[in-house]
Amino acid sequence: MCELCDCERISVLIHKLSQLETVINQFPSHDAWCTMQDAIHYTKLSDRTLRRAVQQGQLRASQETGKILFRKAWLDTFILFGKKRLNTSEQQRLKQLQ
């Protein structure tokens, strides 16, 4: 009887781990390039807000390909500090949060 209980528990854990993996995979990795749609989904900010931040120099972005692309770290920096360059103490704080 206990073996059945253990098997049921393991099955529930495997199912929950699978769900967690699905959620994690929805977000880009820290080094991956994010499209505007990825950035909107990740930050929950509007297209206009992100474009304005890029235009005003508050949010770092690459536009070399004709598309606006972001690194997740750049989005995190903007969300936490509202600027694209961090001083030493801000960099340390960001590392602690990661």
Contact map, one row per residue, 1 for C-alpha under 8 A:
11111000000000000000000000000000000000000000000000000000000000000000000000000000000000000000000000
11111100000000000000000000000000000000000000000000000000000000000000000000000000000000000000000000
11111110000000000000000000000000000000000000000000000000000000000000000000000000000000000000000000
11111111000000000000000000000000000000000000000000000000000000000000000000000000000000000000000000
11111111100000000000000000000000000000000000000000000000000000000000000000000000000000000000000000
01111111110000000000000000000000000000000000000000000000000000000000000000000000000000000000000000
00111111111000000000000000000000000000000000000000000000000000000000000000000000000000000000000000
00011111111100000000000000000000000000000000000000000000000000000000000000000000000000000000000000
00001111111110000000000000000000000000000000000000000000000000000000000000000000000000000000000000
00000111111111000000000000000000000000000000000000000000000000000000000000000000000000000000000000
00000011111111100000000000000000000000000000000000000000000000000000000000000000000000000000000000
00000001111111110000000000000000000000000000000000000000000000000000000000000000000000000000000000
00000000111111111000000000000000000000000000000000000000000000000000000000000000000000000000000000
00000000011111111100000000000000000000000000000000000000000000000000000000000000000000000000000000
00000000001111111110000000000000000000000000000000000000000000000000000000000000000000000000000000
00000000000111111111000000000000000000000000000000000000000000000000000000000000000000000000000000
00000000000011111111100000000000000000000000000000000000000000000000000000000000000000000000000000
00000000000001111111110000000000000000000000000000000000000000000000000000000000000000000000000000
00000000000000111111111000000000000000000000000000000000000000000000000000000000000000000000000000
00000000000000011111111100000000000000000000000000000000000000000000000000000000000000000000000000
00000000000000001111111110000000000000000000000000000000000000000000000000000000000000000000000000
00000000000000000111111111000000000000000000000000000000000000000000000000000000000000000000000000
00000000000000000011111111100000000000000000000000000000000000000000000000000000000000000000000000
00000000000000000001111111100000000000000000000000000000000000000000000000000000000000000000000000
00000000000000000000111111110000000000000000000000000000000000000000000000000000000000000000000000
00000000000000000000011111110000000000000000000000000000000000000000000000000000000000000000000000
00000000000000000000001111111000000001000100000000000000000000000000000000000000000000000000000000
00000000000000000000000011111111110001000000000000000000000000000000000100000000000000000000000000
00000000000000000000000000111111000000000000000000000000000000000000000100000000000000000000000000
00000000000000000000000000011111000000000000000000000000000000000000001110000000000000000000000000
00000000000000000000000000011111100000000000000000000000000000000000001110000000000000000000000000
00000000000000000000000000011111110000000000000000000000000000000000001100000000000000000000000000
00000000000000000000000000010011111000000000000000000000000000000000111100000000000000000000000000
00000000000000000000000000010001111111100000000000000000000000000000111100000000000000000000000000
00000000000000000000000000000000111111100000000000000000000000000011110000000000000000000000000000
00000000000000000000000000000000011111110000001000000000000000000001110000000000000000000000000000
00000000000000000000000000000000011111111000001000000000000000000000000000000000000000000000000000
00000000000000000000000000110000011111111100000000000000000000000000000000000000000000000000000000
00000000000000000000000000000000011111111111100000000000000000000000010100100000000000000000000000
00000000000000000000000000000000000111111111111001000000000000000000000000000000000000000000000000
00000000000000000000000000000000000011111111100000000000000000000000000000000000000000000000000000
00000000000000000000000000100000000001111111000000000000000000000000000000000000000000000000000000
00000000000000000000000000000000000000111111100000000000000000000000000000100010000000000000000000
00000000000000000000000000000000000000111111110000000000000000000000000000000000000000000000000000
00000000000000000000000000000000000000111011111011000000000000000000000000000000000000000000000000
00000000000000000000000000000000000000010001111111000000000000000000000000000000000000000000000000
00000000000000000000000000000000000110010000111111100000000000000000000000000000000000000000000000
00000000000000000000000000000000000000000000011111110000000000000000000000000000000000000000000000
00000000000000000000000000000000000000000000111111111000000000000000000000000000000000000000000000
00000000000000000000000000000000000000010000111111111100001000000000000000000000000000000000000000
00000000000000000000000000000000000000000000001111111110000000000000000000000000000000000000000000
00000000000000000000000000000000000000000000000111111111000000000000000000000000000000000000000000
00000000000000000000000000000000000000000000000011111111111000000000000000000000000000000000000000
00000000000000000000000000000000000000000000000001111111111110000000000000000000000000000000000000
00000000000000000000000000000000000000000000000000111111110000000000000000000000000000000000000000
00000000000000000000000000000000000000000000000000011111111000000000000000000000000000000000000000
00000000000000000000000000000000000000000000000000001111111100000000000000000000001100000000000000
00000000000000000000000000000000000000000000000000001111111100000000000000000100011100000000000000
00000000000000000000000000000000000000000000000001001101111110000000000001100100011100000000000000
00000000000000000000000000000000000000000000000000000100111111000000010001100000000100000000000000
00000000000000000000000000000000000000000000000000000100001111100001111001000000000000000000000000
00000000000000000000000000000000000000000000000000000000000111111011110000000000000000000000000000
00000000000000000000000000000000000000000000000000000000000011111111100000000000000000000000000000
00000000000000000000000000000000000000000000000000000000000001111110000000000000000000000000000000
00000000000000000000000000000000000000000000000000000000000001111111000000000000000000000000000000
00000000000000000000000000000000000000000000000000000000000000111111000000000000000000000000000000
00000000000000000000000000000000001000000000000000000000000001111111100000000000000000000000000000
00000000000000000000000000000000001100000000000000000000000011101111110000000000000000000000000000
00000000000000000000000000000000111100000000000000000000000011100011111000000000000000000000000000
00000000000000000000000000000000111100100000000000000000000111000001111101100000000000000000000000
00000000000000000000000000000111110000000000000000000000000010000000111111100000000000000000000000
00000000000000000000000000011111110000100000000000000000000000000000011111110000000000000000000000
00000000000000000000000000000110000000000000000000000000000000000000001111111000000000000000000000
00000000000000000000000000000000000000000000000000000000001110000000011111111100000100000000000000
00000000000000000000000000000000000000100010000000000000001100000000011111111110000000000000000000
00000000000000000000000000000000000000000000000000000000000000000000000111111111000000000000000000
00000000000000000000000000000000000000000000000000000000000000000000000011111111111101000000010000
00000000000000000000000000000000000000000000000000000000011000000000000001111111111100000000000000
00000000000000000000000000000000000000000010000000000000000000000000000000111111110000000000000000
00000000000000000000000000000000000000000000000000000000000000000000000000011111110000000000000000
00000000000000000000000000000000000000000000000000000000000000000000000000001111111001000100000000
00000000000000000000000000000000000000000000000000000000011000000000000000001111111100000000000000
00000000000000000000000000000000000000000000000000000000111000000000000000001100111111000000000000
00000000000000000000000000000000000000000000000000000000111100000000000001001100011111000000000000
00000000000000000000000000000000000000000000000000000000000000000000000000000000001111100000000000
00000000000000000000000000000000000000000000000000000000000000000000000000001000101111111110000000
00000000000000000000000000000000000000000000000000000000000000000000000000000000000011111110000000
00000000000000000000000000000000000000000000000000000000000000000000000000000000000001111111000000
00000000000000000000000000000000000000000000000000000000000000000000000000000000000001111111100000
00000000000000000000000000000000000000000000000000000000000000000000000000000000100001111111110000
00000000000000000000000000000000000000000000000000000000000000000000000000000000000001111111111000
00000000000000000000000000000000000000000000000000000000000000000000000000000000000000011111111100
00000000000000000000000000000000000000000000000000000000000000000000000000000000000000001111111110
00000000000000000000000000000000000000000000000000000000000000000000000000001000000000000111111111
00000000000000000000000000000000000000000000000000000000000000000000000000000000000000000011111111
00000000000000000000000000000000000000000000000000000000000000000000000000000000000000000001111111
00000000000000000000000000000000000000000000000000000000000000000000000000000000000000000000111111
00000000000000000000000000000000000000000000000000000000000000000000000000000000000000000000011111
